[in-house]
Amino acid sequence: MASVTYEHVYKRYPGNTVITDMNAEIKDKEFVVLVGPSGSGKSTALRMLAGLEEISDGMVRIGDRVVNDVAPKDRDIAMVFQSYALYPHMSVYDNLSFGLKLRKTPKGEIDKRVREAAQILGLEPFLDRKPKALSGGQRQRVALGRAIVRQPKVFLMDEPLSNLDAKLRVQTRVQILKLHQRLQTTFIYVTHDQVEAMTMGERIVVLDNGIVQQFDSPQTLYEHPVNLFVAGFIGSPAMNFLNVKVGGDGQTMLQGEGFQVPVEERVLSEAGAERGQDVIMGIRPEDLKDIRFPGREGLPKVSAKVEVVESMGSEIFVYVVVGGKTLTARMDPRSHDIQPGQTIQVAVDTHHVHLFDPKTEKALVSRGAPAATVPAVAEAPAPAR
């Protein structure tokens, strides 16, 4: 088993830097997810670890061994790709055993490992079938099995579920987590889907434009995002943002276009914000509530016009206009009578409000949060959006 370390890693192409000063320490047996939008550099980071891309600067370690110049086959890793990459003319058994045959593993050992992997993944009934006779989920399990038989120190997975339908993605996600628990091996998993990242990763590396924005547990990313990008990327539906000014005579107010929200004085003191300062207020959809129900009487409220209502059964997403911006409110089924075109009163749970500097896009409010893991490069001004 092995840890994985990125130390000041860069990946440059002519006229383009894809990865900038990446630093991350992934513990032995940890399940870490690299997540970010398309073009953020997450797959490139994984491919450099696998040896499929050259490292322009910096060092990558597997355990205590620097692997910058080590051939992919000698890195003791196994990679699962988005495309399955199965040999169509071979049976499932032969697909699983092929890599071991190339390494001249004894036949008895090959058969033992293949059958163990098939048992773990429920592939025993399909060992004689060709890939074309399998469903997408079964093919992905074969791809996982081919990695398992290698018994590598590190499993690398590059968006392995993106070709599956929604239901099968959830099922296979659970299988991969069970697999990690059973094998007790380091897993590094790439996805653009933040829901996938939040449900699978023990810790998550959030990348944007090749820069590590934050490396933390899912809960810390959600509750204490270090900047505007992480706050908007992590969470579904996404966090709402409003441009406001800190003001108020006596009671502190966050004042926007046509509305104001009172907040506790501690919000200012913890943020280091001052009256008269322009800030970006972030509020998650679940912290915008229907004022009509018990327990919400003491919360500040704003007037909002309803644009769209989406019923999900167990919850309702209500899209409302406040201060000229459309916000998403996640409400419970009791709010089923809300209709588009109505003007309603929305309670704002300011205990969970986030404040950001509009120039640097960094979070101002920590509220005693645990120290977030943010590399020095993330101190650079955020790119304009």
Disulfide bonds with the S-S distance in Angstrom:
none
